[in-house]
Amino acid sequence: MKKMKNNKFEYCMNALHYCIYKGEVRLYENALNNTSKYLRFFSKLFGFEKWYHRVAEKNINDTEGRKIFFDKKKSFSVGEANRIFGFLYSGYPGLFSFILGGLGIRFFEDKYPWLNAILFGLPIGIGYIPAYRAVFTKDKYLKYYKKFEKKDASWHKKWKWITIAFFIGSWIMLAIGVAAMWGVLLF
């Protein structure tokens, strides 16, 4: 029974990470395409068309350059997806972190600054461990990426909306945590 729950959690976390990664890939592809359009426009405007065609031809055939942006193991897209996933996931235990931090500030004020820092960081650190183990231990996300790429469009659409809900929920929990800390400090 416990193994099954862990697999569902692992699947969910990896699906969220995958959707964040795909969003980052789309973002970088759009940025590169728009940059190319602007370069083409300005090269025609200022008479650098030969230079533009030489650079464009080089970039089209540059698989190493594309790897920097779109590789699944080490790239800008995966790095950003890791950071965004960590930030969004930490919003949920952040609720408890802000409450404990508010209690620490209220009762200990500035007498024990390290204790206040620990009270702020402890729930987020402990809460992030299961997500880290589910996604990043032994690069599990790469195995899941292969599975997720084979899924149909309806699966991708469903998980895109779940990822958006996860994003909104994280911000709501963070806001509730800040409000709760403020309430603890006032009363």
C-alpha positions, -999 to +999 in steps of 0.1 A: +000+000+000+028+024+009+046+017-023+016+025-044+011+059-027+048+067-032+045+058-069+015+081-073+033+109-056+064+103-077+044+102-109+026+134-100+058+153-091+076+141-122+046+151-144+046+185-129+084+188-134+079+177-170+052+203-177+074+230-163+103+218-184+081+218-216+070+253-207+106+264-204+115+248-238+086+267-254+098+299-238+134+294-251+122+284-286+100+315-288+129+337-276+153+322-301+127+326-330+119+362-321+156+370-318+161+356-352+133+376-367+147+409-352+181+401-364+168+394-399+149+427-399+178+448-387+203+431-410+180+440-440+176+475-426+213+482-422+226+461-452+241+432-433+222+404-451+253+384-460+263+384-423+228+374-412+226+344-437+260+332-426+251+334-389+216+319-395+231+290-415+256+283-387+229+284-360+206+261-379+233+234-381+245+240-345+234+210-326+258+218-297+241+252-293+207+236-292+219+212-266+227+241-243+191+252-244+171+219-248+191+189-235+172+169-210+201+162-187+220+195-185+205+226-202+191+260-194+156+246-197+161+218-172+179+241-148+151+266-149+125+238-145+144+225-115+144+259-099+108+267-107+097+233-094+116+237-062+102+272-057+066+262-063+069+231-042+083+250-013+052+273-013+032+245+003+054+239+034+061+276+033+027+281+050+041+263+081+074+280+077+059+314+080+037+305+109+067+290+128+088+320+118+062+344+131+060+325+164+098+326+166+099+363+160+070+370+184+085+350+213+122+354+208+123+387+189+160+395+180+175+375+209+181+343+189+184+351+152+197+317+143+166+301+159+144+323+138+162+313+107+159+276+116+122+280+123+118+296+089+138+271+070+130+238+088+095+232+074+106+240+038+137+218+041+119+189+056+090+193+032+112+194+001+129+161+009+100+138-005+098+159-037+136+158-042+136+120-037+107+116-061+121+137-089+159+141-087+173+110-070+191+090-096+177+113-123+142+097-121+128+125-141+146+114-172+129+080-171+095+097-166+102+121-194+105+092-219+071+079-207+055+113-208+067+121-244+047+091-256+014+103-240-013+118-262-024+154-264-052+150-239-028+139-213-006+169-219-035+193-218-048+177-185-013+180-168-008+215-181-039+226-163-029+206-132+005+224-133-012+257-135-034+248-105-002+237-087+014+271-095-017+290-083-020+269-052+016+274-043+012+312-044-021+310-024-004+289+003+025+314+004+001+343+007-018+326+035+015+318+053+025+355+051-009+366+064-007+340+092+027+352+102+014+388+102-015+377+123+008+359+148+029+390+150+000+413+156-018+393+183 
